[in-house]
Amino acid sequence: MRKFAEFNDGFPAAFYNEGIHGPKKRPVYSEPDEETGEREVIGDEPNPDCKIPAGAIEITDEQWMEFISNTGRRKWDGTAVVPYYPPAPPVTQADYSAAIQAHLDAKARERQYDGIHTAIGYRDDPNPNFAAEATALFAWRSAVWTFSSAELAKVMAGERPQPTVAEFMGELEAACPFVWPMERAAMLGGELPSE
């Protein structure tokens, strides 16, 4: 059965099938033969019972399947089905916040903490290593959010172009590096630094 489609800005808006909506054309027959009474098909004409709109475009089974299998990812360019790549959604404040929080949590997980909130709960812990890590993470978390808030406020004010999340995270890591207290102590000759 032949298939047809209507398009809106190249995207399929409706599909039609002659098996369901009726054939677009119906046969035109000759007058009956005087001897046999048989009639021959001599042409065709538009079928008034067809529910397929006049402007619908005929498509192949393969083109129909391409649209059905890739909903929202294919367009009609006037003659063929072509790939469509939707633009990326705009980056939101929530996207930056989620990436920043994930960055903070990932750093804390390097030392087997559940996340940054659990880790900073160890400030003033009797274990000096836990206490030092918690104090360092607490100060670092503050520096990260202070930097992030200031830079994102510049974006909102139009004072700087909006970075992608990946670009922003690169800036953040460069502006707010973190070194674990024991590693810093090793660099300083073995003493835990006081934060």
C-alpha positions in Angstrom: 0.0 0.0 0.0 1.2 3.5 -0.8 2.1 5.8 2.1 1.8 9.6 2.3 2.8 12.2 4.8 2.0 15.8 5.6 4.9 17.9 7.0 5.2 20.9 9.2 8.6 22.7 8.8 9.9 19.4 7.4 8.7 17.3 10.4 6.0 14.7 9.7 2.6 16.0 11.0 0.5 13.1 9.8 0.9 9.8 8.0 -1.6 8.2 5.6 -1.9 4.8 4.1 -4.1 3.9 1.1 -5.1 0.7 2.9 -6.6 2.7 5.7 -7.6 6.0 4.1 -8.6 4.8 0.7 -6.7 4.9 -2.6 -6.1 8.4 -4.0 -7.3 7.3 -7.5 -10.0 4.9 -8.6 -10.1 3.1 -12.0 -12.2 4.4 -14.9 -13.8 1.6 -16.9 -14.9 1.4 -20.5 -18.5 0.8 -21.5 -19.4 -2.9 -21.3 -18.5 -5.0 -24.3 -21.7 -5.7 -26.2 -20.9 -9.4 -26.6 -19.2 -10.3 -23.3 -20.4 -7.5 -21.0 -16.8 -7.1 -19.7 -15.4 -3.7 -19.0 -11.7 -2.7 -19.3 -9.8 -0.2 -17.2 -9.1 2.7 -19.5 -7.6 5.1 -16.9 -8.1 6.5 -13.4 -9.6 9.5 -11.7 -9.4 11.1 -8.2 -11.2 9.0 -5.6 -13.8 11.2 -3.8 -13.9 8.7 -0.9 -10.1 9.0 -0.2 -9.3 10.6 3.2 -5.7 11.4 2.2 -5.4 15.2 1.9 -4.5 16.5 -1.6 -1.3 18.1 -0.4 0.1 14.9 1.2 3.4 13.7 -0.2 4.0 10.2 -1.2 6.8 8.5 0.7 8.3 5.1 0.4 8.0 2.3 3.1 11.7 2.9 3.8 11.2 6.7 4.3 8.2 6.0 6.6 10.2 3.6 8.6 13.1 6.1 8.9 10.6 8.7 10.4 9.0 6.1 12.7 12.3 4.7 13.9 13.9 8.2 14.5 11.1 10.3 15.9 12.1 13.9 16.1 15.5 13.1 14.5 14.5 13.2 10.8 13.1 15.9 8.6 11.8 16.1 5.0 13.9 18.4 2.8 11.4 18.4 0.0 12.7 15.3 -1.7 14.2 13.1 0.9 14.5 12.2 4.6 17.5 13.9 6.2 18.9 13.7 9.7 17.9 16.4 12.1 20.1 17.4 15.1 18.1 19.4 17.5 20.0 22.3 19.1 21.2 21.7 22.6 18.9 23.0 25.3 20.2 26.2 26.9 22.4 25.7 29.9 20.6 26.7 33.1 21.6 27.7 36.6 20.6 24.2 37.7 23.0 22.6 35.2 25.9 24.6 36.7 24.8 23.9 40.3 24.5 20.1 39.6 28.0 20.0 38.1 29.5 22.0 40.9 27.9 19.8 43.5 29.1 16.7 41.7 32.6 18.1 41.6 32.6 18.7 45.4 31.1 15.3 46.1 33.6 13.6 43.8 36.5 15.2 45.6 35.2 14.0 49.0 34.7 10.5 47.6 38.4 10.3 46.8 38.8 9.6 50.6 35.8 7.3 50.8 33.4 9.9 52.2 29.8 9.6 51.0 30.0 13.2 49.7 31.1 16.7 50.7 28.4 17.1 53.4 29.4 13.9 55.2 33.1 14.8 54.9 32.8 18.3 56.4 30.9 16.8 59.4 34.3 15.4 60.6 35.6 18.9 61.6 36.8 18.7 65.2 36.9 14.9 64.9 39.3 13.3 67.4 41.1 11.7 64.4 43.5 14.4 63.3 43.5 13.2 59.6 39.7 13.3 59.4 39.6 16.7 61.1 42.2 18.1 58.8 40.4 16.8 55.7 37.1 18.1 56.9 38.4 21.5 57.6 40.2 21.7 54.2 37.1 20.5 52.4 34.9 23.0 54.3 37.2 26.0 53.3 37.4 24.7 49.7 33.6 24.3 49.4 33.2 27.9 50.4 35.9 29.0 47.9 34.2 27.0 45.1 30.7 28.4 45.7 32.1 32.0 46.2 33.9 31.8 42.9 31.0 30.1 41.1 28.4 32.6 42.4 30.5 35.6 41.4 31.3 34.3 37.9 27.7 33.2 37.2 26.4 36.6 38.4 28.7 38.1 35.7 27.0 35.9 33.1 23.6 36.9 34.2 24.6 40.6 34.1 26.0 40.2 30.6 29.5 41.0 31.7 30.9 37.8 30.3 29.8 35.2 27.7 28.0 32.2 29.0 30.4 29.2 29.2 29.4 25.6 28.6 29.2 23.6 31.8 32.5 21.9 30.8 34.2 25.2 30.2 33.0 26.6 33.5 34.2 23.5 35.4 37.6 24.0 33.8 37.7 27.6 35.0 36.6 26.4 38.5 39.2 23.8 38.8 41.9 26.3 37.8 40.6 29.0 40.2 39.9 26.7 43.1 42.4 23.8 43.2 42.3 21.4 46.1 45.2 19.6 47.7 44.5 17.1 50.5 46.1 18.1 53.8 48.4 15.0 54.0 49.7 15.8 50.5 50.2 19.4 51.4 52.0 18.3 54.6 54.3 16.1 52.6 55.1 19.1 50.4 55.8 21.2 53.5 58.0 18.7 55.2 55.6 16.5 57.1 53.5 18.8 59.2 49.7 19.1 58.8 49.0 22.7 57.9 46.7 24.6 60.1 43.7 25.9 58.1 
